[in-house]
Amino acid sequence: MATILSSCAGLDRQLQQASVAKGTAQAKVNIPDQPADCRRTEPHAAAVVGDEARSVLKRERKVTDRLNARILRCAADRDNVKTGLEGK
């Protein structure tokens, strides 16, 4: 009798493991890649000897503005993915 009960416990464990594996496989979510733009870095504005400091600063601020805009676009993309996965 103990052998039969032991065998049932083993079968229950196998069924539980199979159920977990099946549920995990069915729940798998494929997250889309980020836009390629999100991985691009932005070089500093060129500082040429003899350039006026203000003009270099203006160019550097334009670079920073582009970078900030990219960060916001990429964050919005990830927020949209998260929202879609949460079903909101």
Biopython code that builds the backbone (N, CA, C, O; Angstrom):
import numpy as np
from Bio.PDB.StructureBuilder import StructureBuilder

atoms = [
    (1, "MET", "N", (0.823, -1.191, 0.000)),
    (1, "MET", "CA", (0.000, 0.000, 0.000)),
    (1, "MET", "C", (0.866, 1.254, 0.000)),
    (1, "MET", "O", (0.537, 2.217, -0.693)),
    (2, "ALA", "N", (1.965, 1.274, 0.757)),
    (2, "ALA", "CA", (2.858, 2.422, 0.811)),
    (2, "ALA", "C", (3.484, 2.683, -0.554)),
    (2, "ALA", "O", (3.707, 3.836, -0.924)),
    (3, "THR", "N", (3.763, 1.635, -1.293)),
    (3, "THR", "CA", (4.350, 1.786, -2.623)),
    (3, "THR", "C", (3.379, 2.490, -3.556)),
    (3, "THR", "O", (3.794, 3.330, -4.355)),
    (4, "ILE", "N", (2.110, 2.167, -3.473)),
    (4, "ILE", "CA", (1.101, 2.782, -4.331)),
    (4, "ILE", "C", (0.971, 4.266, -4.010)),
    (4, "ILE", "O", (0.900, 5.090, -4.921)),
    (5, "LEU", "N", (0.937, 4.617, -2.718)),
    (5, "LEU", "CA", (0.826, 6.014, -2.328)),
    (5, "LEU", "C", (2.060, 6.800, -2.750)),
    (5, "LEU", "O", (1.948, 7.948, -3.179)),
    (6, "SER", "N", (3.224, 6.196, -2.631)),
    (6, "SER", "CA", (4.464, 6.838, -3.036)),
    (6, "SER", "C", (4.449, 7.095, -4.539)),
    (6, "SER", "O", (4.905, 8.140, -5.003)),
    (7, "SER", "N", (3.935, 6.157, -5.278)),
    (7, "SER", "CA", (3.854, 6.291, -6.724)),
    (7, "SER", "C", (2.906, 7.421, -7.107)),
    (7, "SER", "O", (3.184, 8.170, -8.043)),
    (8, "CYS", "N", (1.800, 7.549, -6.401)),
    (8, "CYS", "CA", (0.839, 8.628, -6.679)),
    (8, "CYS", "C", (1.446, 9.993, -6.380)),
    (8, "CYS", "O", (1.214, 10.958, -7.109)),
    (9, "ALA", "N", (2.218, 10.068, -5.310)),
    (9, "ALA", "CA", (2.871, 11.334, -4.958)),
    (9, "ALA", "C", (3.857, 11.736, -6.051)),
    (9, "ALA", "O", (3.952, 12.911, -6.404)),
    (10, "GLY", "N", (4.577, 10.776, -6.576)),
    (10, "GLY", "CA", (5.514, 11.052, -7.668)),
    (10, "GLY", "C", (4.790, 11.529, -8.906)),
    (10, "GLY", "O", (5.246, 12.450, -9.583)),
    (11, "LEU", "N", (3.651, 10.900, -9.209)),
    (11, "LEU", "CA", (2.855, 11.292, -10.366)),
    (11, "LEU", "C", (2.297, 12.708, -10.179)),
    (11, "LEU", "O", (2.307, 13.510, -11.112)),
    (12, "ASP", "N", (1.817, 13.005, -8.983)),
    (12, "ASP", "CA", (1.314, 14.355, -8.692)),
    (12, "ASP", "C", (2.407, 15.404, -8.887)),
    (12, "ASP", "O", (2.153, 16.475, -9.438)),
    (13, "ARG", "N", (3.612, 15.097, -8.439)),
    (13, "ARG", "CA", (4.746, 16.016, -8.582)),
    (13, "ARG", "C", (5.056, 16.238, -10.070)),
    (13, "ARG", "O", (5.306, 17.367, -10.493)),
    (14, "GLN", "N", (5.040, 15.170, -10.849)),
    (14, "GLN", "CA", (5.320, 15.285, -12.281)),
    (14, "GLN", "C", (4.236, 16.112, -12.993)),
    (14, "GLN", "O", (4.529, 16.934, -13.860)),
    (15, "LEU", "N", (2.971, 15.867, -12.599)),
    (15, "LEU", "CA", (1.880, 16.638, -13.193)),
    (15, "LEU", "C", (2.001, 18.117, -12.837)),
    (15, "LEU", "O", (1.754, 18.986, -13.673)),
    (16, "GLN", "N", (2.378, 18.395, -11.603)),
    (16, "GLN", "CA", (2.559, 19.788, -11.166)),
    (16, "GLN", "C", (3.674, 20.455, -11.963)),
    (16, "GLN", "O", (3.518, 21.585, -12.427)),
    (17, "GLN", "N", (4.795, 19.761, -12.123)),
    (17, "GLN", "CA", (5.921, 20.324, -12.875)),
    (17, "GLN", "C", (5.549, 20.548, -14.345)),
    (17, "GLN", "O", (5.930, 21.554, -14.944)),
    (18, "ALA", "N", (4.810, 19.609, -14.910)),
    (18, "ALA", "CA", (4.386, 19.749, -16.298)),
    (18, "ALA", "C", (3.428, 20.937, -16.452)),
    (18, "ALA", "O", (3.491, 21.668, -17.440)),
    (19, "SER", "N", (2.551, 21.120, -15.480)),
    (19, "SER", "CA", (1.612, 22.242, -15.525)),
    (19, "SER", "C", (2.346, 23.576, -15.437)),
    (19, "SER", "O", (2.013, 24.522, -16.150)),
    (20, "VAL", "N", (3.325, 23.646, -14.577)),
    (20, "VAL", "CA", (4.115, 24.877, -14.433)),
    (20, "VAL", "C", (4.862, 25.164, -15.735)),
    (20, "VAL", "O", (4.885, 26.305, -16.198)),
    (21, "ALA", "N", (5.467, 24.145, -16.320)),
    (21, "ALA", "CA", (6.213, 24.320, -17.573)),
    (21, "ALA", "C", (5.276, 24.778, -18.698)),
    (21, "ALA", "O", (5.629, 25.666, -19.475)),
    (22, "LYS", "N", (4.105, 24.186, -18.785)),
    (22, "LYS", "CA", (3.147, 24.547, -19.827)),
    (22, "LYS", "C", (2.654, 25.987, -19.626)),
    (22, "LYS", "O", (2.570, 26.754, -20.585)),
    (23, "GLY", "N", (2.334, 26.344, -18.400)),
    (23, "GLY", "CA", (1.873, 27.702, -18.107)),
    (23, "GLY", "C", (2.939, 28.736, -18.416)),
    (23, "GLY", "O", (2.632, 29.806, -18.942)),
    (24, "THR", "N", (4.180, 28.431, -18.096)),
    (24, "THR", "CA", (5.283, 29.346, -18.374)),
    (24, "THR", "C", (5.447, 29.525, -19.875)),
    (24, "THR", "O", (5.649, 30.642, -20.351)),
    (25, "ALA", "N", (5.362, 28.446, -20.610)),
    (25, "ALA", "CA", (5.511, 28.519, -22.063)),
    (25, "ALA", "C", (4.379, 29.338, -22.682)),
    (25, "ALA", "O", (4.620, 30.110, -23.610)),
    (26, "GLN", "N", (3.177, 29.187, -22.195)),
    (26, "GLN", "CA", (2.042, 29.910, -22.753)),
    (26, "GLN", "C", (2.073, 31.390, -22.373)),
    (26, "GLN", "O", (1.563, 32.230, -23.114)),
    (27, "ALA", "N", (2.658, 31.708, -21.242)),
    (27, "ALA", "CA", (2.682, 33.093, -20.764)),
    (27, "ALA", "C", (3.863, 33.890, -21.318)),
    (27, "ALA", "O", (3.961, 35.094, -21.084)),
    (28, "LYS", "N", (4.748, 33.232, -22.043)),
    (28, "LYS", "CA", (5.935, 33.906, -22.554)),
    (28, "LYS", "C", (5.527, 35.108, -23.411)),
    (28, "LYS", "O", (4.643, 35.008, -24.261)),
    (29, "VAL", "N", (6.182, 36.233, -23.172)),
    (29, "VAL", "CA", (5.871, 37.471, -23.871)),
    (29, "VAL", "C", (7.103, 37.894, -24.660)),
    (29, "VAL", "O", (8.216, 37.912, -24.133)),
    (30, "ASN", "N", (6.895, 38.229, -25.908)),
    (30, "ASN", "CA", (7.992, 38.724, -26.731)),
    (30, "ASN", "C", (7.953, 40.250, -26.710)),
    (30, "ASN", "O", (7.040, 40.871, -27.253)),
    (31, "ILE", "N", (8.949, 40.832, -26.079)),
    (31, "ILE", "CA", (9.026, 42.284, -25.982)),
    (31, "ILE", "C", (9.735, 42.801, -27.231)),
    (31, "ILE", "O", (10.825, 42.331, -27.558)),
    (32, "PRO", "N", (9.139, 43.749, -27.925)),
    (32, "PRO", "CA", (9.774, 44.259, -29.148)),
    (32, "PRO", "C", (11.069, 44.994, -28.828)),
    (32, "PRO", "O", (11.251, 45.530, -27.735)),
    (33, "ASP", "N", (11.959, 45.003, -29.813)),
    (33, "ASP", "CA", (13.213, 45.733, -29.650)),
    (33, "ASP", "C", (12.939, 47.223, -29.563)),
    (33, "ASP", "O", (11.952, 47.732, -30.093)),
    (34, "GLN", "N", (13.841, 47.901, -28.881)),
    (34, "GLN", "CA", (13.750, 49.359, -28.839)),
    (34, "GLN", "C", (14.094, 49.902, -30.216)),
    (34, "GLN", "O", (14.810, 49.247, -30.974)),
    (35, "PRO", "N", (13.604, 51.069, -30.548)),
    (35, "PRO", "CA", (14.020, 51.674, -31.811)),
    (35, "PRO", "C", (15.543, 51.815, -31.846)),
    (35, "PRO", "O", (16.167, 52.080, -30.819)),
    (36, "ALA", "N", (16.129, 51.642, -33.006)),
    (36, "ALA", "CA", (17.593, 51.700, -33.144)),
    (36, "ALA", "C", (18.148, 53.028, -32.644)),
    (36, "ALA", "O", (19.262, 53.090, -32.124)),
    (37, "ASP", "N", (17.369, 54.076, -32.803)),
    (37, "ASP", "CA", (17.782, 55.408, -32.374)),
    (37, "ASP", "C", (18.095, 55.450, -30.877)),
    (37, "ASP", "O", (18.910, 56.259, -30.433)),
    (38, "CYS", "N", (17.453, 54.586, -30.109)),
    (38, "CYS", "CA", (17.636, 54.600, -28.652)),
    (38, "CYS", "C", (19.022, 54.139, -28.219)),
    (38, "CYS", "O", (19.439, 54.425, -27.096)),
    (39, "ARG", "N", (19.726, 53.449, -29.064)),
    (39, "ARG", "CA", (21.055, 52.948, -28.709)),
    (39, "ARG", "C", (22.179, 53.819, -29.260)),
    (39, "ARG", "O", (23.355, 53.577, -28.987)),
    (40, "ARG", "N", (21.810, 54.828, -30.034)),
    (40, "ARG", "CA", (22.820, 55.688, -30.637)),
    (40, "ARG", "C", (23.309, 56.715, -29.622)),
    (40, "ARG", "O", (22.520, 57.284, -28.866)),
    (41, "THR", "N", (24.612, 56.942, -29.616)),
    (41, "THR", "CA", (25.177, 57.967, -28.739)),
    (41, "THR", "C", (25.337, 59.259, -29.533)),
    (41, "THR", "O", (25.370, 59.250, -30.763)),
    (42, "GLU", "N", (25.433, 60.334, -28.829)),
    (42, "GLU", "CA", (25.546, 61.651, -29.457)),
    (42, "GLU", "C", (26.929, 62.207, -29.143)),
    (42, "GLU", "O", (27.267, 62.381, -27.973)),
    (43, "PRO", "N", (27.736, 62.489, -30.165)),
    (43, "PRO", "CA", (29.071, 63.041, -29.895)),
    (43, "PRO", "C", (28.965, 64.496, -29.438)),
    (43, "PRO", "O", (27.998, 65.196, -29.737)),
    (44, "HIS", "N", (29.969, 64.914, -28.721)),
    (44, "HIS", "CA", (30.020, 66.316, -28.291)),
    (44, "HIS", "C", (30.187, 67.215, -29.510)),
    (44, "HIS", "O", (30.673, 66.780, -30.554)),
    (45, "ALA", "N", (29.786, 68.452, -29.367)),
    (45, "ALA", "CA", (30.014, 69.433, -30.431)),
    (45, "ALA", "C", (31.511, 69.663, -30.551)),
    (45, "ALA", "O", (32.238, 69.708, -29.559)),
    (46, "ALA", "N", (31.946, 69.807, -31.788)),
    (46, "ALA", "CA", (33.381, 70.018, -32.025)),
    (46, "ALA", "C", (33.821, 71.366, -31.473)),
    (46, "ALA", "O", (33.180, 72.392, -31.702)),
    (47, "ALA", "N", (34.907, 71.338, -30.758)),
    (47, "ALA", "CA", (35.494, 72.570, -30.233)),
    (47, "ALA", "C", (36.803, 72.802, -30.981)),
    (47, "ALA", "O", (37.797, 72.111, -30.758)),
    (48, "VAL", "N", (36.781, 73.769, -31.853)),
    (48, "VAL", "CA", (37.954, 74.069, -32.673)),
    (48, "VAL", "C", (38.714, 75.223, -32.030)),
    (48, "VAL", "O", (38.125, 76.198, -31.564)),
    (49, "VAL", "N", (40.034, 75.085, -32.018)),
    (49, "VAL", "CA", (40.867, 76.144, -31.457)),
    (49, "VAL", "C", (40.582, 77.441, -32.199)),
    (49, "VAL", "O", (40.614, 77.487, -33.429)),
    (50, "GLY", "N", (40.306, 78.481, -31.447)),
    (50, "GLY", "CA", (40.018, 79.781, -32.030)),
    (50, "GLY", "C", (38.529, 80.087, -32.086)),
    (50, "GLY", "O", (38.144, 81.237, -32.298)),
    (51, "ASP", "N", (37.679, 79.072, -31.899)),
    (51, "ASP", "CA", (36.237, 79.324, -31.882)),
    (51, "ASP", "C", (35.870, 80.119, -30.638)),
    (51, "ASP", "O", (36.484, 79.980, -29.580)),
    (52, "GLU", "N", (34.874, 80.936, -30.795)),
    (52, "GLU", "CA", (34.382, 81.703, -29.666)),
    (52, "GLU", "C", (33.682, 80.738, -28.699)),
    (52, "GLU", "O", (32.955, 79.844, -29.135)),
    (53, "ALA", "N", (33.893, 80.911, -27.426)),
    (53, "ALA", "CA", (33.335, 80.001, -26.413)),
    (53, "ALA", "C", (31.816, 79.935, -26.485)),
    (53, "ALA", "O", (31.227, 78.871, -26.293)),
    (54, "ARG", "N", (31.182, 81.070, -26.762)),
    (54, "ARG", "CA", (29.715, 81.075, -26.821)),
    (54, "ARG", "C", (29.187, 80.221, -27.970)),
    (54, "ARG", "O", (28.170, 79.545, -27.817)),
    (55, "SER", "N", (29.857, 80.242, -29.105)),
    (55, "SER", "CA", (29.394, 79.440, -30.234)),
    (55, "SER", "C", (29.565, 77.945, -29.947)),
    (55, "SER", "O", (28.727, 77.136, -30.346)),
    (56, "VAL", "N", (30.641, 77.581, -29.264)),
    (56, "VAL", "CA", (30.834, 76.180, -28.870)),
    (56, "VAL", "C", (29.745, 75.767, -27.890)),
    (56, "VAL", "O", (29.193, 74.671, -27.991)),
    (57, "LEU", "N", (29.444, 76.633, -26.957)),
    (57, "LEU", "CA", (28.402, 76.344, -25.972)),
    (57, "LEU", "C", (27.033, 76.187, -26.651)),
    (57, "LEU", "O", (26.255, 75.304, -26.290)),
    (58, "LYS", "N", (26.749, 77.046, -27.631)),
    (58, "LYS", "CA", (25.474, 76.934, -28.357)),
    (58, "LYS", "C", (25.372, 75.595, -29.081)),
    (58, "LYS", "O", (24.323, 74.952, -29.055)),
    (59, "ARG", "N", (26.466, 75.173, -29.731)),
    (59, "ARG", "CA", (26.456, 73.876, -30.430)),
    (59, "ARG", "C", (26.294, 72.730, -29.444)),
    (59, "ARG", "O", (25.579, 71.766, -29.712)),
    (60, "GLU", "N", (26.958, 72.840, -28.310)),
    (60, "GLU", "CA", (26.857, 71.777, -27.297)),
    (60, "GLU", "C", (25.438, 71.693, -26.745)),
    (60, "GLU", "O", (24.946, 70.601, -26.459)),
    (61, "ARG", "N", (24.788, 72.825, -26.596)),
    (61, "ARG", "CA", (23.395, 72.815, -26.112)),
    (61, "ARG", "C", (22.468, 72.167, -27.134)),
    (61, "ARG", "O", (21.526, 71.474, -26.749)),
    (62, "LYS", "N", (22.709, 72.371, -28.413)),
    (62, "LYS", "CA", (21.914, 71.709, -29.453)),
    (62, "LYS", "C", (22.088, 70.196, -29.378)),
    (62, "LYS", "O", (21.125, 69.443, -29.527)),
    (63, "VAL", "N", (23.322, 69.761, -29.145)),
    (63, "VAL", "CA", (23.592, 68.327, -28.994)),
    (63, "VAL", "C", (22.829, 67.789, -27.784)),
    (63, "VAL", "O", (22.213, 66.726, -27.854)),
    (64, "THR", "N", (22.873, 68.516, -26.696)),
    (64, "THR", "CA", (22.169, 68.099, -25.482)),
    (64, "THR", "C", (20.663, 68.061, -25.707)),
    (64, "THR", "O", (19.989, 67.152, -25.222)),
    (65, "ASP", "N", (20.135, 69.024, -26.426)),
    (65, "ASP", "CA", (18.700, 69.035, -26.735)),
    (65, "ASP", "C", (18.307, 67.804, -27.554)),
    (65, "ASP", "O", (17.281, 67.183, -27.278)),
    (66, "ARG", "N", (19.112, 67.448, -28.556)),
    (66, "ARG", "CA", (18.824, 66.247, -29.360)),
    (66, "ARG", "C", (18.856, 64.994, -28.493)),
    (66, "ARG", "O", (18.007, 64.112, -28.617)),
    (67, "LEU", "N", (19.846, 64.936, -27.620)),
    (67, "LEU", "CA", (19.978, 63.768, -26.747)),
    (67, "LEU", "C", (18.800, 63.665, -25.786)),
    (67, "LEU", "O", (18.262, 62.578, -25.574)),
    (68, "ASN", "N", (18.404, 64.779, -25.212)),
    (68, "ASN", "CA", (17.258, 64.771, -24.298)),
    (68, "ASN", "C", (15.978, 64.357, -25.012)),
    (68, "ASN", "O", (15.170, 63.611, -24.459)),
    (69, "ALA", "N", (15.791, 64.840, -26.240)),
    (69, "ALA", "CA", (14.605, 64.463, -27.013)),
    (69, "ALA", "C", (14.609, 62.961, -27.287)),
    (69, "ALA", "O", (13.563, 62.316, -27.215)),
    (70, "ARG", "N", (15.770, 62.404, -27.599)),
    (70, "ARG", "CA", (15.881, 60.966, -27.852)),
    (70, "ARG", "C", (15.543, 60.173, -26.587)),
    (70, "ARG", "O", (14.834, 59.169, -26.652)),
    (71, "ILE", "N", (16.045, 60.618, -25.454)),
    (71, "ILE", "CA", (15.766, 59.922, -24.193)),
    (71, "ILE", "C", (14.263, 59.898, -23.926)),
    (71, "ILE", "O", (13.716, 58.874, -23.515)),
    (72, "LEU", "N", (13.607, 61.019, -24.158)),
    (72, "LEU", "CA", (12.159, 61.083, -23.936)),
    (72, "LEU", "C", (11.402, 60.170, -24.909)),
    (72, "LEU", "O", (10.440, 59.515, -24.509)),
    (73, "ARG", "N", (11.824, 60.117, -26.189)),
    (73, "ARG", "CA", (11.180, 59.215, -27.152)),
    (73, "ARG", "C", (11.353, 57.757, -26.747)),
    (73, "ARG", "O", (10.415, 56.964, -26.825)),
    (74, "CYS", "N", (12.560, 57.413, -26.315)),
    (74, "CYS", "CA", (12.830, 56.023, -25.935)),
    (74, "CYS", "C", (12.078, 55.642, -24.658)),
    (74, "CYS", "O", (11.581, 54.522, -24.540)),
    (75, "ALA", "N", (11.997, 56.558, -23.719)),
    (75, "ALA", "CA", (11.243, 56.297, -22.494)),
    (75, "ALA", "C", (9.768, 56.120, -22.807)),
    (75, "ALA", "O", (9.109, 55.257, -22.227)),
    (76, "ALA", "N", (9.244, 56.930, -23.720)),
    (76, "ALA", "CA", (7.837, 56.800, -24.113)),
    (76, "ALA", "C", (7.592, 55.460, -24.787)),
    (76, "ALA", "O", (6.549, 54.840, -24.583)),
    (77, "ASP", "N", (8.553, 55.011, -25.593)),
    (77, "ASP", "CA", (8.424, 53.714, -26.252)),
    (77, "ASP", "C", (8.335, 52.598, -25.213)),
    (77, "ASP", "O", (7.478, 51.721, -25.316)),
    (78, "ARG", "N", (9.207, 52.628, -24.225)),
    (78, "ARG", "CA", (9.194, 51.588, -23.185)),
    (78, "ARG", "C", (7.923, 51.674, -22.351)),
    (78, "ARG", "O", (7.370, 50.648, -21.954)),
    (79, "ASP", "N", (7.456, 52.892, -22.084)),
    (79, "ASP", "CA", (6.202, 53.062, -21.340)),
    (79, "ASP", "C", (5.038, 52.455, -22.108)),
    (79, "ASP", "O", (4.165, 51.818, -21.517)),
    (80, "ASN", "N", (5.021, 52.652, -23.430)),
    (80, "ASN", "CA", (3.960, 52.073, -24.258)),
    (80, "ASN", "C", (4.004, 50.545, -24.226)),
    (80, "ASN", "O", (2.962, 49.894, -24.159)),
    (81, "VAL", "N", (5.200, 49.979, -24.273)),
    (81, "VAL", "CA", (5.337, 48.521, -24.207)),
    (81, "VAL", "C", (4.831, 48.017, -22.860)),
    (81, "VAL", "O", (4.077, 47.046, -22.795)),
    (82, "LYS", "N", (5.250, 48.679, -21.793)),
    (82, "LYS", "CA", (4.831, 48.273, -20.452)),
    (82, "LYS", "C", (3.309, 48.352, -20.300)),
    (82, "LYS", "O", (2.681, 47.444, -19.755)),
    (83, "THR", "N", (2.734, 49.437, -20.781)),
    (83, "THR", "CA", (1.286, 49.617, -20.704)),
    (83, "THR", "C", (0.569, 48.508, -21.471)),
    (83, "THR", "O", (-0.433, 47.965, -21.005)),
    (84, "GLY", "N", (1.087, 48.182, -22.640)),
    (84, "GLY", "CA", (0.480, 47.122, -23.440)),
    (84, "GLY", "C", (0.567, 45.772, -22.761)),
    (84, "GLY", "O", (-0.369, 44.976, -22.842)),
    (85, "LEU", "N", (1.682, 45.499, -22.088)),
    (85, "LEU", "CA", (1.839, 44.219, -21.407)),
    (85, "LEU", "C", (0.966, 44.125, -20.170)),
    (85, "LEU", "O", (0.526, 43.038, -19.795)),
    (86, "GLU", "N", (0.717, 45.261, -19.536)),
    (86, "GLU", "CA", (-0.123, 45.271, -18.346)),
    (86, "GLU", "C", (-1.599, 45.292, -18.694)),
    (86, "GLU", "O", (-2.446, 45.150, -17.812)),
    (87, "GLY", "N", (-1.916, 45.465, -19.959)),
    (87, "GLY", "CA", (-3.298, 45.447, -20.402)),
    (87, "GLY", "C", (-4.076, 46.694, -20.048)),
    (87, "GLY", "O", (-5.296, 46.642, -19.887)),
    (88, "LYS", "N", (-3.392, 47.808, -19.925)),
    (88, "LYS", "CA", (-4.073, 49.062, -19.559)),
    (88, "LYS", "C", (-4.484, 49.803, -20.803)),
    (88, "LYS", "O", (-5.071, 50.881, -20.715)),
]
sb = StructureBuilder()
sb.init_structure("model")
sb.init_model(0)
sb.init_chain("A")
sb.init_seg("    ")
for serial, (resi, resn, name, xyz) in enumerate(atoms, 1):
    if name == "N":
        sb.init_residue(resn, " ", resi, " ")
    sb.init_atom(name, np.array(xyz, "f"), 0.0, 1.0, " ", f" {name:<3s}", serial, name[0])
structure = sb.get_structure()
